[in-house]
Amino acid sequence: MVGLPYDCLANPLGAVRLTFEKAVASGSDSVTFDGRDWGAANLFREFLFDNGGLSQVPILNPRNIHLIQPNTLVRFRGMIQDMLGNEFYVGAYKDGAIWRTNKFTDISQFPMGTSPDMRVWERRLLYCVPVPGLNSWTESSSEVLNQCTNWTSPQREKRSREDDVAVGDMDLQVSDRELQGFPCTKKTREGGVGSQSSLPQESTTEGISPSMLPEFDINFLPCLVKIYDSPESDLRLNDVFEFVGVLTFDPEYVVDKDDPDDLANGFCEDSLVHLPPSKVPRLHCLIHQKLAVHDFLSGSPLVEPKSHLMKEIREALLGHLTAVLGNDGVAAHFMLLHLLSRVHARVDTLAVGKLALNLTCFSKESMSVFGNRLNLADYQMNRLVSGVLQLAEGTHLTIDETQLQAGTLNSTGVENARLLKNLMESQKVEYDFKYYKMEMVADVQLLILSEGKSNIMPADLVLPFCPSSVVSSEIVDAEALKAWRWYLATLRSLPHSINSEMQKVVEDDMVAARQADRSLGSREFSRWLTMGRLMSVSFGETSLSLEHWQMVKELERLRRERLQ
């Protein structure tokens, strides 16, 4: 007998109910006892990944949220800004002789009545926001809008309701009571923190009035993601994830924190949990996966890192950076290494692999020309120019010190300078939880543009900027941009090693350099090794060669000449 089809896209809750009923009918007691996955996740994995369904699921954003029907399947790409602890809810109960489930929903699909047979389950709450500074070219808004319009049309909506009745013989009766039964359990976990970690204003911890909240910003859509059946170690603060799940969005529904019925309305202490769905949509996550830079690229060229085409891509990108930087080839080479840098190891308090760059000799006039060019030429995944330091891994932060004016720093300014310095030196950000502080690791590329050597931001590399031209009429075609984005994203993650023969060469060169200049120390030598790694990586190589080491030494010689 052929089983009834599941409409995972337009009616995911119907698929969840049918898999639940099948598991209950099989006699599995654990299904109703603790709510562990009974096969629904595997069903959606098969639909999304084995059958190519992922491309049919729209990516939720402020422009399409009003076009998407509630209780349908969506994707949300965002950064975990806050971890709100755990929430208890009535996950299963008996409707007469039949077990029903409320998993992946905010409100009961059927009247609960007064049945004594109930099961309280647990889920995690994450407050997620769009990735800070994400470039606009990572989105294909028109394609997403078309997908939404196609599969949420009235005809499709009607058909999905008819299928739902035929499959489960159930009406989607939505009660006016939310089953968030018990107070939220606050936890501070490894790699995660409590809800006060990243609120933009401390006043939110005292409760938020709906009248104080703005409507959806066209450029910003947060999302309250509810996680099921996932180890806590899988999700960390500031990680970027794609969540696939059921969108529950009811503009008319508002959580009443003063409702005396604890079972019907939760009274979690986190104000973010009680934001009305008209401001922050809920997504009940079925599948989640951590995103890398590649996941934000489209139409990447099929080129092996060691291909001969790698050198051509490198030379084209280097030529473009040289043009952007006013024909300063030395600065262009250092800029390329800087863009390829990342933290690949941590030894005690050292973040190995970072390469913060300080370009000096800028004025306000030259910043208006070259600073804008550099911002536009940033082909990394992210470009952030604001002062907020809760950033996703791989973010590029540009700091313009030419805007500073003479004066005295107040206590807030001193503290901000300390936090920026700590981010640059150790790639860590200190979070203030009012009663205690905690450092969180980061991986942020920092570029400082200043008149003289920055005293606030001690970069790994200081290079006087020496442009010979201000004219840059180069037009870059779309295919070149795709190739450069792929190049930077791919090569940053390449492994690297130094064979024993090259280790001897490097050690001998460092000993000779130390004898010639006693001011050189472990910090400089560590930076040389990082530059050697990045130079090799820029050619798609995974081990340091003598040629690339010689190139590093020559770049360092030219840099020191400028400093003199």
HELIX and SHEET records of a PDB file:
HELIX    1   1 PRO A   12  ALA A   25  1                                  14    
HELIX    2   2 ASP A   29  ASP A   34  1                                   6    
HELIX    3   3 ALA A   40  ARG A   45  1                                   6    
HELIX    4   4 GLU A   46  ASP A   50  3                                   5    
HELIX    5   5 GLY A   53  GLN A   56  5                                   4    
HELIX    6   6 ILE A   65  LEU A   67  5                                   3    
HELIX    7   7 SER A  136  THR A  138  5                                   3    
HELIX    8   8 SER A  141  TRP A  151  1                                  11    
HELIX    9   9 PRO A  154  GLY A  168  1                                  15    
HELIX   10  10 GLU A  202  GLU A  206  5                                   5    
HELIX   11  11 PRO A  210  MET A  212  5                                   3    
HELIX   12  12 GLU A  232  ASP A  234  5                                   3    
HELIX   13  13 SER A  271  HIS A  274  5                                   4    
HELIX   14  14 VAL A  293  PHE A  296  5                                   4    
HELIX   15  15 LEU A  309  VAL A  324  1                                  16    
HELIX   16  16 GLY A  329  LEU A  340  1                                  12    
HELIX   17  17 LYS A  364  SER A  366  1                                   3    
HELIX   18  18 MET A  367  GLY A  371  3                                   5    
HELIX   19  19 ASN A  372  LEU A  376  1                                   5    
HELIX   20  20 GLU A  401  GLN A  403  5                                   3    
HELIX   21  21 SER A  411  SER A  426  1                                  16    
HELIX   22  22 ALA A  478  LEU A  491  1                                  14    
HELIX   23  23 SER A  500  ALA A  516  1                                  17    
HELIX   24  24 SER A  522  SER A  538  1                                  17    
HELIX   25  25 LEU A  546  LEU A  563  1                                  18    
SHEET    1   A 6 ILE A  98  THR A 101  0                                        
SHEET    2   A 6 LEU A  73  ASP A  95 -1                                        
SHEET    3   A 6 MET A 118  VAL A 129 -1                                        
SHEET    4   A 6 CYS A 223  ILE A 227 -1                                        
SHEET    5   A 6 ARG A 282  LYS A 290  1                                        
SHEET    6   A 6 VAL A 240  THR A 248 -1                                        
SHEET    1   B 3 ILE A  98  THR A 101  0                                        
SHEET    2   B 3 LEU A  73  ASP A  95 -1                                        
SHEET    3   B 3 PHE A 182  THR A 185 -1                                        
SHEET    1   C 2 ALA A 345  VAL A 347  0                                        
SHEET    2   C 2 LEU A 350  VAL A 352 -1                                        
SHEET    1   D 4 HIS A 396  ASP A 400  0                                        
SHEET    2   D 4 GLN A 445  LEU A 449  1                                        
SHEET    3   D 4 LEU A 357  THR A 360  1                                        
SHEET    4   D 4 LEU A 461  PRO A 464  1                                        
SHEET    1   E 2 LYS A 428  ASP A 432  0                                        
SHEET    2   E 2 LYS A 437  VAL A 441 -1                                        
END                                                                             
